[in-house]
Amino acid sequence: MDNDFTLLRSYIGRFIKLNDADWQMLEPHLKNRTIKKHSYFEQEGKKARDIGYIVEGNMRHFYTHNGEEKTTYFYFENSMVGEYFSCITGQPSRLTIEALTDVKMIVFPYSVLKTLFDQSHAWERFGRLLGEYLAMGLEERMVGLLTLSPEERYIQLLESNKRKITERIPQHYIANYLGITPVSLSRIRNRVLKHST
C-alpha cells in the first residue's frame, strides 16, 4: 500500500474503525497530486468535484469580495480539504483554495464518497462525524469573529492548537485572516510580546 494512503487511512481512523473491506471501497479511487505554490486546488466560479487529504504543505481558503481577498481558513498536513458546499450542491464554488507552499496530497472524487455513504455503515458514520467536526470548526471561527477583538483572536491563536498558523503562515495572510492590516498585526504582536515578558 502506498505510504501516503496509509496516512489517509490513519486519519480516517480518528473518526471511525475502518476494516479492510471498507478501506478497499475507497482505495482504488485515490490519486496522488502535487500542487505548486500559489496554484489552486479549487477556484471561485468553478464546480468542485474532489476532496483532498494533505500529506505535506500548507493551504488557505479565501473568498473574494469587491476585489478583496478574505482569508477564512488554513490547512496543514494531516487534514482534509475541499469545497464541500460546491461538491454537495453542484453549484460553482464561492471560494478559492490556494497552496501556500508546494503541496503533496491525495485526492478522490466526492461522488465516490457519497456513494460509500449509501453502501457502508462505517462510511456513513464517517460522513456524519466529519460533518460534525467541520460544523464545530465553523462555529468556533464564527463566534471568534463576532465576539472577540482582533487582539483577542490573535492571542487565541497563540494559546490554541492553531498556534502553527502563527509559526508557518506569512504575516500578511494572518492579518487578512484576523480581518486587520499587517501594520495592525505588527502592533498587536508587539503588545502581546511586551505583556508576556
N, C-alpha and C positions, 0 to 999 in steps of 0.2 A: 504493500500500500504506500502511495506517495506520502512522505513525511508531513507535508503541508496538510494533506487530507486528514491525517491523524490529529493534527492540531484543531481542525474544524470539528472533528468528531468529539474531541475532549471538551470543546466549547459548548457544543450542544448538550453534552453530558452534564453540564452545570444546571440544565433545566429539566432534563428527563434521562431515565435509564434507557439507553438505546441498544437493542440486541443486534446481532449481525444481520439478521433478515431485514430489520427496519433500515439499518445503515445502507444495505445493498440496494434499497429502493431509491436512494438519493445518489449514491456514489457514481453511477455511470453518467450522470448529468453534470458532474463537477469539471470545471476547466480552470487551469492556471492562467492568470492575466497579469501583465505588468503595465502600470500606468505611470507615464513620465511626469515629473514635477511640473505643476501648473497646467496639466491636462485634466480633462473632465471624465468622471465616471458617469455622472448624469448631468444633463443640461436643461435649463429652463426652456420650456416650449416644446420639448421632445418627449415622447412617451417612454416611460421607464419600463423595462421588462425583466431586469436582472437584480438579484440580491448578491451582495458580496460579503466576503469574510476577509479581513485584513490580516495578512501574515507578517508584513513589515511595512512601516511607514506611517505617515500622518495625513489626514484629510480634514477638510472643513465643509460644512454645507451652509449656503447663504441664499438669501432672497435678494432680488434687485427691486428697489422702489424709487421711482423718479430718478433713475440713473445712479442711485447709491446702493452699494452692497451692504446688506445687513447679515452679519455672521451670527448664526444661531446655535451651531454645534460643532464640536471637534471629534474626530475619531482617531483611535490609535490601534496598534496591533492587538490581536485577540478580541476584535469586536466585529459585529455585523453592521453592514451599511447598505442603505437602499432608499429609494424614494417610494416608500410604501403606499402613499396616497395615490400616486400615479399608477403603480402596479395593481392596486386593488380596483381602482375606478376605470382604468384605461384612458384617463384624461391626460393631456400633456402636463409635464412636470412644472411645478411652480417654483422649484428651487434648483440650484446647481450644486453638485458635489465635486469638489476640486482636490486634486492631490497636492499637498504642500511639500512633499518630498517624492522621490521615486517610490512607488507603492507596489508591493508584491501582494497579490490577492487571489482568492478562489472565488469564482462566480458560478451561479446556476440560475436558470430561469425561475421567476416567481411562479409561473404557471405550473411547474413541476411540484413546487412546494404546496401549492393549492390542491393539486391532485392527491398528494400524500396525506393532506388533512382528511380527505374523504376515505382514504384506503387503510389508514392505520390509526389506532387509538393513541399510540405513542406520539406520532407526528401531530395529531390533533391537539394533544396535550401540550406539545412543544409550541404550537401556534398560539394557544391561549396564554401560556406563561410568557412567551416572548412579547405578546401584545400587552400584557400587564406590566412587564419590565419597561417597555417603551412608553407606556402611559404614565408610569411613575416618574420617569426621566423628564417627560414633557411637563408634567405638573410642577415638579421641582424647579425647572427652568422658568416657567410662567410665574410662579409665586415669587421667585427671586427678582424677576424683572418688575413685578408690580409692587413689592413691599420693601425692597432693600435699596439703599443708595448705591451708586457705583462703587464707593469705597467699601461698603459692607459686602457687596458682591465679590470684590477683589479679595478681601480677607477670607471670605467663604471658600474661594478657590484655593487659597494657601492652606486652609485648615481641613479641606475635604480630600476625598480620593481623586479629585480633579486637579491636584497640585501639578501633575505633569503638564497641564496646559501652560502654566507659568514657566515651566522648565524647558519646554520643547517647541512652543509656538512663538513665532515672531511677534514683537510687541504691538505692531500696528494692527495685527489681527485680533490680539487680546483686547485692545482698546475698542475695536469695532464690535466684538462680542459683548463687551460691557456697555456699549452704547455711548462711548465718550471719545474724545480726541486723544491721539498719542501724547500730546502735551499734558492733558489732564491725568492720564495714566501715570506719566512720569512723576507728577506732583504727588499722586496718591501713593505710589511706591516709596517715594522719599519719606512721606509722613509715616507710613507703616513701618519702614525701616528704623526711623528715629524712635518710635514707640517700643520697638522690640529690643532696642539696645539699652 
